[in-house]
Amino acid sequence: MTNISTPNNPFQGELPLADHVALVTGSSRGIGKAIAIKLAQLGAAVSLCGRDPVVLESTAREIEGLSPRVLATAANVTNAKEVASLVQATEEHLGPISILVNNAGIGNPGFGAAQEVKPIGTWFSTPISKASFWFPAQWPRS
């Protein structure tokens, strides 16, 4: 995603997201990282979120080369208090969130058979089923 060819990139030299703040969960690696990089290339301020602070900081340094408006916050998005703190930190440092990419999730490393048997409740504690965490965190706006 970071190496889109020129003919396929209609935003050459433009920053169509310059007035936007994007929060990307699960953005320290993989698809989330690629999305965060592309948003920064398009001009958005980017708030990164992941559970591994070392990898998260490495990703933030990489994105800072594209945009100085980057915030990295280690957080577990299955925890409502951590989500509220993440939203608050993002809005204090970068401004109101206008783009939310809820990419964080759980899965097996690589393809193939599951490496570990997880209780069914684990699958339902992922961000998709925790949307109620995100919306209340943004309600107290004027």
DOZA-333412 format. One record per atom (N, C-alpha, C, O): x, y, z; residue in one letter. Coordinates in steps of 0.05 Angstrom, whole numbers, padded with zeros to 5 digits, always signed. Layout:
N
{{X,Y,Z},'A'}
...
% end
This chain:
142
{{+00016,-00024,+00000},'M'}
{{+00000,+00000,+00000},'M'}
{{+00017,+00025,+00000},'M'}
{{+00008,+00046,-00009},'M'}
{{+00041,+00023,+00010},'T'}
{{+00058,+00047,+00012},'T'}
{{+00072,+00052,-00015},'T'}
{{+00083,+00074,-00019},'T'}
{{+00072,+00033,-00033},'N'}
{{+00085,+00036,-00059},'N'}
{{+00066,+00036,-00082},'N'}
{{+00070,+00022,-00102},'N'}
{{+00044,+00051,-00080},'I'}
{{+00025,+00053,-00101},'I'}
{{+00037,+00067,-00124},'I'}
{{+00050,+00088,-00121},'I'}
{{+00035,+00056,-00148},'S'}
{{+00047,+00068,-00172},'S'}
{{+00034,+00095,-00178},'S'}
{{+00011,+00100,-00171},'S'}
{{+00049,+00112,-00192},'T'}
{{+00039,+00139,-00199},'T'}
{{+00013,+00139,-00214},'T'}
{{-00005,+00154,-00208},'T'}
{{+00010,+00122,-00235},'P'}
{{-00015,+00122,-00250},'P'}
{{-00039,+00115,-00233},'P'}
{{-00062,+00123,-00238},'P'}
{{-00035,+00100,-00211},'N'}
{{-00057,+00092,-00194},'N'}
{{-00061,+00110,-00170},'N'}
{{-00078,+00105,-00154},'N'}
{{-00045,+00131,-00168},'N'}
{{-00047,+00149,-00145},'N'}
{{-00056,+00177,-00155},'N'}
{{-00040,+00192,-00165},'N'}
{{-00082,+00182,-00152},'P'}
{{-00093,+00208,-00162},'P'}
{{-00086,+00232,-00145},'P'}
{{-00092,+00254,-00153},'P'}
{{-00072,+00228,-00122},'F'}
{{-00066,+00250,-00104},'F'}
{{-00037,+00259,-00106},'F'}
{{-00026,+00266,-00085},'F'}
{{-00026,+00260,-00129},'Q'}
{{+00002,+00268,-00132},'Q'}
{{+00006,+00297,-00123},'Q'}
{{-00005,+00315,-00135},'Q'}
{{+00022,+00300,-00102},'G'}
{{+00029,+00326,-00092},'G'}
{{+00007,+00339,-00076},'G'}
{{+00011,+00360,-00063},'G'}
{{-00017,+00327,-00075},'E'}
{{-00039,+00339,-00059},'E'}
{{-00039,+00326,-00031},'E'}
{{-00030,+00303,-00027},'E'}
{{-00050,+00340,-00012},'L'}
{{-00054,+00330,+00014},'L'}
{{-00084,+00332,+00022},'L'}
{{-00092,+00350,+00037},'L'}
{{-00101,+00315,+00010},'P'}
{{-00129,+00317,+00014},'P'}
{{-00139,+00313,+00043},'P'}
{{-00162,+00319,+00049},'P'}
{{-00122,+00301,+00060},'L'}
{{-00130,+00296,+00088},'L'}
{{-00116,+00315,+00107},'L'}
{{-00114,+00309,+00131},'L'}
{{-00105,+00337,+00098},'A'}
{{-00089,+00355,+00114},'A'}
{{-00104,+00366,+00138},'A'}
{{-00092,+00372,+00159},'A'}
{{-00130,+00368,+00137},'D'}
{{-00146,+00378,+00159},'D'}
{{-00159,+00356,+00176},'D'}
{{-00177,+00361,+00192},'D'}
{{-00149,+00332,+00174},'H'}
{{-00161,+00309,+00188},'H'}
{{-00142,+00297,+00208},'H'}
{{-00118,+00298,+00205},'H'}
{{-00154,+00285,+00228},'V'}
{{-00140,+00269,+00248},'V'}
{{-00150,+00241,+00247},'V'}
{{-00174,+00235,+00249},'V'}
{{-00131,+00222,+00242},'A'}
{{-00139,+00194,+00240},'A'}
{{-00128,+00178,+00264},'A'}
{{-00104,+00182,+00271},'A'}
{{-00144,+00162,+00275},'L'}
{{-00136,+00143,+00296},'L'}
{{-00137,+00115,+00284},'L'}
{{-00158,+00106,+00275},'L'}
{{-00114,+00101,+00283},'V'}
{{-00113,+00075,+00271},'V'}
{{-00105,+00055,+00293},'V'}
{{-00082,+00056,+00303},'V'}
{{-00123,+00037,+00300},'T'}
{{-00116,+00016,+00320},'T'}
{{-00101,-00006,+00306},'T'}
{{-00104,-00011,+00282},'T'}
{{-00085,-00020,+00321},'G'}
{{-00069,-00042,+00310},'G'}
{{-00050,-00032,+00288},'G'}
{{-00046,-00045,+00268},'G'}
{{-00039,-00008,+00293},'S'}
{{-00023,+00005,+00272},'S'}
{{+00007,+00003,+00275},'S'}
{{+00022,+00016,+00261},'S'}
{{+00016,-00014,+00293},'S'}
{{+00045,-00017,+00297},'S'}
{{+00058,-00035,+00276},'S'}
{{+00082,-00034,+00271},'S'}
{{+00042,-00051,+00263},'R'}
{{+00052,-00070,+00242},'R'}
{{+00030,-00078,+00223},'R'}
{{+00007,-00072,+00227},'R'}
{{+00038,-00091,+00202},'G'}
{{+00019,-00103,+00183},'G'}
{{+00001,-00083,+00168},'G'}
{{+00010,-00061,+00161},'G'}
{{-00024,-00091,+00165},'I'}
{{-00043,-00075,+00150},'I'}
{{-00048,-00048,+00164},'I'}
{{-00049,-00028,+00150},'I'}
{{-00050,-00048,+00190},'G'}
{{-00054,-00023,+00205},'G'}
{{-00032,-00003,+00200},'G'}
{{-00036,+00021,+00197},'G'}
{{-00007,-00013,+00200},'K'}
{{+00016,+00004,+00195},'K'}
{{+00015,+00015,+00166},'K'}
{{+00020,+00039,+00162},'K'}
{{+00008,-00001,+00147},'A'}
{{+00006,+00008,+00119},'A'}
{{-00015,+00029,+00116},'A'}
{{-00012,+00049,+00102},'A'}
{{-00038,+00025,+00130},'I'}
{{-00060,+00045,+00129},'I'}
{{-00050,+00071,+00142},'I'}
{{-00055,+00093,+00130},'I'}
{{-00037,+00070,+00165},'A'}
{{-00027,+00094,+00178},'A'}
{{-00007,+00109,+00161},'A'}
{{-00008,+00133,+00159},'A'}
{{+00011,+00094,+00147},'I'}
{{+00030,+00107,+00129},'I'}
{{+00016,+00121,+00107},'I'}
{{+00023,+00144,+00100},'I'}
{{-00004,+00108,+00094},'K'}
{{-00018,+00121,+00072},'K'}
{{-00033,+00146,+00081},'K'}
{{-00033,+00166,+00067},'K'}
{{-00046,+00144,+00105},'L'}
{{-00060,+00168,+00115},'L'}
{{-00041,+00191,+00120},'L'}
{{-00048,+00214,+00114},'L'}
{{-00017,+00185,+00130},'A'}
{{+00003,+00206,+00134},'A'}
{{+00012,+00218,+00107},'A'}
{{+00016,+00242,+00105},'A'}
{{+00016,+00200,+00088},'Q'}
{{+00024,+00210,+00061},'Q'}
{{+00002,+00228,+00049},'Q'}
{{+00009,+00246,+00033},'Q'}
{{-00023,+00223,+00056},'L'}
{{-00045,+00240,+00046},'L'}
{{-00050,+00264,+00063},'L'}
{{-00069,+00280,+00058},'L'}
{{-00033,+00268,+00084},'G'}
{{-00034,+00293,+00099},'G'}
{{-00047,+00292,+00126},'G'}
{{-00046,+00312,+00141},'G'}
{{-00058,+00270,+00134},'A'}
{{-00072,+00268,+00159},'A'}
{{-00052,+00267,+00182},'A'}
{{-00030,+00257,+00180},'A'}
{{-00061,+00278,+00205},'A'}
{{-00047,+00274,+00230},'A'}
{{-00055,+00246,+00238},'A'}
{{-00078,+00238,+00235},'A'}
{{-00036,+00230,+00248},'V'}
{{-00042,+00202,+00253},'V'}
{{-00036,+00194,+00282},'V'}
{{-00014,+00199,+00293},'V'}
{{-00055,+00182,+00295},'S'}
{{-00052,+00171,+00322},'S'}
{{-00050,+00141,+00320},'S'}
{{-00068,+00128,+00310},'S'}
{{-00027,+00131,+00328},'L'}
{{-00022,+00102,+00326},'L'}
{{-00029,+00089,+00352},'L'}
{{-00026,+00100,+00374},'L'}
{{-00039,+00064,+00351},'C'}
{{-00047,+00050,+00374},'C'}
{{-00038,+00020,+00371},'C'}
{{-00044,+00008,+00350},'C'}
{{-00026,+00009,+00391},'G'}
{{-00018,-00019,+00391},'G'}
{{-00010,-00027,+00419},'G'}
{{-00008,-00010,+00437},'G'}
{{-00006,-00053,+00423},'R'}
{{+00000,-00062,+00450},'R'}
{{+00030,-00064,+00456},'R'}
{{+00038,-00064,+00479},'R'}
{{+00046,-00065,+00435},'D'}
{{+00075,-00067,+00439},'D'}
{{+00088,-00040,+00436},'D'}
{{+00092,-00030,+00413},'D'}
{{+00096,-00027,+00458},'P'}
{{+00106,+00000,+00456},'P'}
{{+00132,+00003,+00440},'P'}
{{+00137,+00024,+00428},'P'}
{{+00149,-00017,+00440},'V'}
{{+00174,-00016,+00425},'V'}
{{+00169,-00015,+00395},'V'}
{{+00180,+00001,+00381},'V'}
{{+00152,-00033,+00386},'V'}
{{+00145,-00034,+00357},'V'}
{{+00129,-00009,+00349},'V'}
{{+00133,+00002,+00328},'V'}
{{+00112,-00001,+00367},'L'}
{{+00096,+00023,+00362},'L'}
{{+00113,+00048,+00358},'L'}
{{+00109,+00064,+00340},'L'}
{{+00133,+00051,+00375},'E'}
{{+00151,+00074,+00373},'E'}
{{+00168,+00073,+00347},'E'}
{{+00173,+00094,+00335},'E'}
{{+00176,+00049,+00339},'S'}
{{+00190,+00046,+00314},'S'}
{{+00173,+00055,+00291},'S'}
{{+00183,+00068,+00273},'S'}
{{+00148,+00047,+00291},'T'}
{{+00129,+00055,+00270},'T'}
{{+00125,+00085,+00270},'T'}
{{+00124,+00098,+00249},'T'}
{{+00123,+00096,+00294},'A'}
{{+00119,+00125,+00296},'A'}
{{+00143,+00140,+00284},'A'}
{{+00139,+00160,+00270},'A'}
{{+00167,+00131,+00290},'R'}
{{+00191,+00145,+00279},'R'}
{{+00191,+00143,+00248},'R'}
{{+00198,+00162,+00234},'R'}
{{+00182,+00120,+00238},'E'}
{{+00181,+00117,+00208},'E'}
{{+00160,+00137,+00196},'E'}
{{+00166,+00149,+00176},'E'}
{{+00138,+00140,+00209},'I'}
{{+00116,+00157,+00199},'I'}
{{+00124,+00186,+00203},'I'}
{{+00116,+00203,+00187},'I'}
{{+00139,+00193,+00224},'E'}
{{+00147,+00221,+00228},'E'}
{{+00163,+00231,+00204},'E'}
{{+00165,+00256,+00200},'E'}
{{+00176,+00214,+00189},'G'}
{{+00189,+00222,+00165},'G'}
{{+00170,+00232,+00143},'G'}
{{+00178,+00246,+00125},'G'}
{{+00145,+00224,+00145},'L'}
{{+00124,+00232,+00126},'L'}
{{+00107,+00255,+00137},'L'}
{{+00099,+00272,+00121},'L'}
{{+00103,+00255,+00163},'S'}
{{+00086,+00276,+00175},'S'}
{{+00095,+00280,+00204},'S'}
{{+00099,+00261,+00218},'S'}
{{+00099,+00305,+00212},'P'}
{{+00107,+00310,+00239},'P'}
{{+00084,+00307,+00259},'P'}
{{+00088,+00307,+00283},'P'}
{{+00060,+00304,+00249},'R'}
{{+00036,+00303,+00267},'R'}
{{+00029,+00274,+00272},'R'}
{{+00010,+00263,+00260},'R'}
{{+00045,+00261,+00290},'V'}
{{+00042,+00233,+00296},'V'}
{{+00042,+00229,+00326},'V'}
{{+00058,+00242,+00340},'V'}
{{+00024,+00213,+00336},'L'}
{{+00023,+00206,+00365},'L'}
{{+00022,+00176,+00367},'L'}
{{+00006,+00163,+00353},'L'}
{{+00038,+00164,+00384},'A'}
{{+00039,+00135,+00389},'A'}
{{+00030,+00130,+00417},'A'}
{{+00042,+00141,+00436},'A'}
{{+00010,+00114,+00421},'T'}
{{-00001,+00108,+00448},'T'}
{{-00005,+00078,+00450},'T'}
{{-00020,+00066,+00435},'T'}
{{+00009,+00066,+00469},'A'}
{{+00005,+00037,+00474},'A'}
{{-00022,+00034,+00489},'A'}
{{-00026,+00047,+00509},'A'}
{{-00039,+00017,+00478},'A'}
{{-00065,+00013,+00490},'A'}
{{-00077,-00014,+00480},'A'}
{{-00071,-00023,+00458},'A'}
{{-00093,-00025,+00498},'N'}
{{-00107,-00050,+00492},'N'}
{{-00136,-00041,+00487},'N'}
{{-00150,-00032,+00505},'N'}
{{-00146,-00044,+00462},'V'}
{{-00172,-00033,+00455},'V'}
{{-00195,-00051,+00466},'V'}
{{-00218,-00044,+00460},'V'}
{{-00189,-00072,+00480},'T'}
{{-00210,-00087,+00493},'T'}
{{-00216,-00076,+00521},'T'}
{{-00233,-00087,+00535},'T'}
{{-00201,-00055,+00529},'N'}
{{-00204,-00043,+00555},'N'}
{{-00216,-00015,+00552},'N'}
{{-00204,+00002,+00540},'N'}
{{-00241,-00011,+00562},'A'}
{{-00255,+00014,+00558},'A'}
{{-00239,+00038,+00569},'A'}
{{-00240,+00059,+00557},'A'}
{{-00226,+00035,+00592},'K'}
{{-00211,+00057,+00603},'K'}
{{-00187,+00065,+00586},'K'}
{{-00181,+00088,+00582},'K'}
{{-00174,+00045,+00574},'E'}
{{-00152,+00050,+00557},'E'}
{{-00161,+00064,+00531},'E'}
{{-00147,+00081,+00520},'E'}
{{-00184,+00056,+00521},'V'}
{{-00196,+00068,+00497},'V'}
{{-00202,+00098,+00503},'V'}
{{-00196,+00115,+00487},'V'}
{{-00215,+00103,+00526},'A'}
{{-00221,+00131,+00533},'A'}
{{-00196,+00148,+00535},'A'}
{{-00195,+00170,+00526},'A'}
{{-00175,+00137,+00547},'S'}
{{-00149,+00151,+00550},'S'}
{{-00137,+00156,+00522},'S'}
{{-00126,+00177,+00517},'S'}
{{-00139,+00136,+00505},'L'}
{{-00128,+00138,+00478},'L'}
{{-00142,+00161,+00463},'L'}
{{-00129,+00177,+00450},'L'}
{{-00168,+00161,+00463},'V'}
{{-00183,+00182,+00450},'V'}
{{-00177,+00209,+00461},'V'}
{{-00172,+00228,+00446},'V'}
{{-00175,+00211,+00488},'Q'}
{{-00169,+00237,+00500},'Q'}
{{-00141,+00247,+00493},'Q'}
{{-00138,+00270,+00486},'Q'}
{{-00121,+00229,+00493},'A'}
{{-00094,+00236,+00486},'A'}
{{-00093,+00245,+00457},'A'}
{{-00079,+00265,+00450},'A'}
{{-00106,+00231,+00439},'T'}
{{-00107,+00238,+00411},'T'}
{{-00118,+00266,+00407},'T'}
{{-00106,+00282,+00393},'T'}
{{-00141,+00271,+00419},'E'}
{{-00154,+00297,+00415},'E'}
{{-00139,+00320,+00428},'E'}
{{-00139,+00342,+00418},'E'}
{{-00125,+00314,+00450},'E'}
{{-00109,+00335,+00463},'E'}
{{-00084,+00343,+00446},'E'}
{{-00077,+00366,+00445},'E'}
{{-00072,+00323,+00434},'H'}
{{-00047,+00327,+00420},'H'}
{{-00051,+00334,+00390},'H'}
{{-00035,+00349,+00378},'H'}
{{-00072,+00322,+00378},'L'}
{{-00075,+00325,+00349},'L'}
{{-00100,+00339,+00340},'L'}
{{-00102,+00350,+00318},'L'}
{{-00120,+00339,+00357},'G'}
{{-00146,+00352,+00350},'G'}
{{-00168,+00330,+00349},'G'}
{{-00163,+00307,+00353},'G'}
{{-00192,+00339,+00342},'P'}
{{-00215,+00320,+00341},'P'}
{{-00211,+00299,+00320},'P'}
{{-00202,+00304,+00298},'P'}
{{-00218,+00275,+00328},'I'}
{{-00215,+00252,+00309},'I'}
{{-00236,+00253,+00288},'I'}
{{-00260,+00255,+00294},'I'}
{{-00228,+00252,+00263},'S'}
{{-00247,+00252,+00241},'S'}
{{-00246,+00226,+00225},'S'}
{{-00264,+00221,+00209},'S'}
{{-00225,+00210,+00230},'I'}
{{-00223,+00184,+00216},'I'}
{{-00216,+00163,+00237},'I'}
{{-00196,+00167,+00252},'I'}
{{-00231,+00142,+00239},'L'}
{{-00225,+00120,+00256},'L'}
{{-00222,+00095,+00240},'L'}
{{-00241,+00086,+00226},'L'}
{{-00198,+00082,+00241},'V'}
{{-00194,+00057,+00228},'V'}
{{-00190,+00036,+00250},'V'}
{{-00170,+00035,+00263},'V'}
{{-00211,+00020,+00255},'N'}
{{-00211,+00001,+00276},'N'}
{{-00200,-00026,+00266},'N'}
{{-00214,-00044,+00259},'N'}
{{-00173,-00027,+00264},'N'}
{{-00159,-00049,+00252},'N'}
{{-00150,-00070,+00272},'N'}
{{-00144,-00093,+00264},'N'}
{{-00148,-00063,+00297},'A'}
{{-00138,-00082,+00317},'A'}
{{-00155,-00107,+00319},'A'}
{{-00180,-00106,+00315},'A'}
{{-00143,-00129,+00324},'G'}
{{-00157,-00154,+00327},'G'}
{{-00139,-00176,+00336},'G'}
{{-00115,-00171,+00342},'G'}
{{-00150,-00199,+00338},'I'}
{{-00133,-00222,+00346},'I'}
{{-00133,-00242,+00324},'I'}
{{-00152,-00243,+00308},'I'}
{{-00113,-00258,+00323},'G'}
{{-00111,-00279,+00303},'G'}
{{-00087,-00296,+00308},'G'}
{{-00073,-00293,+00327},'G'}
{{-00084,-00315,+00291},'N'}
{{-00062,-00334,+00293},'N'}
{{-00038,-00322,+00278},'N'}
{{-00042,-00309,+00258},'N'}
{{-00014,-00327,+00288},'P'}
{{+00009,-00317,+00272},'P'}
{{+00012,-00334,+00247},'P'}
{{+00017,-00358,+00248},'P'}
{{+00010,-00321,+00224},'G'}
{{+00013,-00335,+00199},'G'}
{{-00013,-00350,+00191},'G'}
{{-00034,-00346,+00203},'G'}
{{-00010,-00366,+00170},'F'}
{{-00033,-00381,+00160},'F'}
{{-00032,-00409,+00170},'F'}
{{-00012,-00419,+00181},'F'}
{{-00054,-00423,+00167},'G'}
{{-00055,-00451,+00174},'G'}
{{-00071,-00456,+00199},'G'}
{{-00087,-00439,+00207},'G'}
{{-00066,-00479,+00211},'A'}
{{-00081,-00487,+00235},'A'}
{{-00076,-00468,+00259},'A'}
{{-00054,-00457,+00261},'A'}
{{-00095,-00465,+00276},'A'}
{{-00092,-00449,+00300},'A'}
{{-00069,-00459,+00317},'A'}
{{-00065,-00483,+00320},'A'}
{{-00054,-00440,+00327},'Q'}
{{-00031,-00447,+00344},'Q'}
{{-00039,-00452,+00373},'Q'}
{{-00025,-00465,+00388},'Q'}
{{-00062,-00441,+00380},'E'}
{{-00071,-00442,+00408},'E'}
{{-00101,-00442,+00408},'E'}
{{-00114,-00428,+00393},'E'}
{{-00112,-00458,+00425},'V'}
{{-00141,-00459,+00428},'V'}
{{-00149,-00436,+00447},'V'}
{{-00139,-00434,+00469},'V'}
{{-00167,-00419,+00438},'K'}
{{-00175,-00396,+00454},'K'}
{{-00205,-00400,+00462},'K'}
{{-00220,-00409,+00446},'K'}
{{-00212,-00392,+00486},'P'}
{{-00240,-00393,+00494},'P'}
{{-00257,-00375,+00476},'P'}
{{-00247,-00354,+00467},'P'}
{{-00281,-00383,+00471},'I'}
{{-00299,-00368,+00453},'I'}
{{-00301,-00339,+00462},'I'}
{{-00304,-00321,+00445},'I'}
{{-00300,-00333,+00488},'G'}
{{-00302,-00306,+00498},'G'}
{{-00280,-00288,+00488},'G'}
{{-00284,-00264,+00485},'G'}
{{-00256,-00299,+00482},'T'}
{{-00234,-00284,+00472},'T'}
{{-00241,-00271,+00445},'T'}
{{-00234,-00248,+00440},'T'}
{{-00254,-00286,+00428},'W'}
{{-00261,-00276,+00402},'W'}
{{-00281,-00253,+00403},'W'}
{{-00281,-00236,+00386},'W'}
{{-00298,-00254,+00424},'F'}
{{-00318,-00233,+00426},'F'}
{{-00308,-00209,+00441},'F'}
{{-00323,-00189,+00445},'F'}
{{-00283,-00209,+00450},'S'}
{{-00272,-00185,+00464},'S'}
{{-00255,-00168,+00445},'S'}
{{-00242,-00150,+00454},'S'}
{{-00256,-00175,+00419},'T'}
{{-00241,-00159,+00400},'T'}
{{-00256,-00133,+00394},'T'}
{{-00280,-00131,+00400},'T'}
{{-00243,-00114,+00381},'P'}
{{-00255,-00088,+00377},'P'}
{{-00282,-00088,+00362},'P'}
{{-00299,-00071,+00368},'P'}
{{-00286,-00106,+00344},'I'}
{{-00310,-00106,+00328},'I'}
{{-00334,-00108,+00347},'I'}
{{-00355,-00095,+00343},'I'}
{{-00332,-00125,+00368},'S'}
{{-00354,-00128,+00386},'S'}
{{-00354,-00107,+00409},'S'}
{{-00371,-00106,+00426},'S'}
{{-00333,-00090,+00409},'K'}
{{-00331,-00070,+00430},'K'}
{{-00335,-00041,+00419},'K'}
{{-00324,-00022,+00429},'K'}
{{-00351,-00039,+00398},'A'}
{{-00356,-00012,+00386},'A'}
{{-00366,+00007,+00407},'A'}
{{-00362,+00031,+00405},'A'}
{{-00380,-00003,+00427},'S'}
{{-00392,+00014,+00447},'S'}
{{-00370,+00029,+00463},'S'}
{{-00375,+00049,+00476},'S'}
{{-00345,+00019,+00463},'F'}
{{-00323,+00033,+00476},'F'}
{{-00316,+00058,+00461},'F'}
{{-00310,+00079,+00474},'F'}
{{-00318,+00058,+00435},'W'}
{{-00309,+00081,+00419},'W'}
{{-00328,+00104,+00420},'W'}
{{-00320,+00127,+00424},'W'}
{{-00353,+00098,+00417},'F'}
{{-00373,+00120,+00415},'F'}
{{-00375,+00136,+00441},'F'}
{{-00375,+00160,+00440},'F'}
{{-00378,+00123,+00465},'P'}
{{-00379,+00139,+00489},'P'}
{{-00354,+00155,+00494},'P'}
{{-00355,+00177,+00506},'P'}
{{-00331,+00145,+00485},'A'}
{{-00306,+00160,+00489},'A'}
{{-00307,+00187,+00474},'A'}
{{-00292,+00205,+00480},'A'}
{{-00323,+00188,+00453},'Q'}
{{-00325,+00213,+00438},'Q'}
{{-00350,+00229,+00443},'Q'}
{{-00353,+00251,+00431},'Q'}
{{-00368,+00220,+00460},'W'}
{{-00392,+00235,+00466},'W'}
{{-00389,+00262,+00478},'W'}
{{-00402,+00281,+00470},'W'}
{{-00371,+00265,+00498},'P'}
{{-00371,+00291,+00513},'P'}
{{-00359,+00314,+00496},'P'}
{{-00341,+00328,+00506},'P'}
{{-00368,+00317,+00472},'R'}
{{-00359,+00340,+00456},'R'}
{{-00379,+00362,+00457},'R'}
{{-00403,+00358,+00462},'R'}
{{-00369,+00386,+00453},'S'}
{{-00388,+00409,+00453},'S'}
{{-00398,+00414,+00426},'S'}
{{-00414,+00433,+00422},'S'}
% end
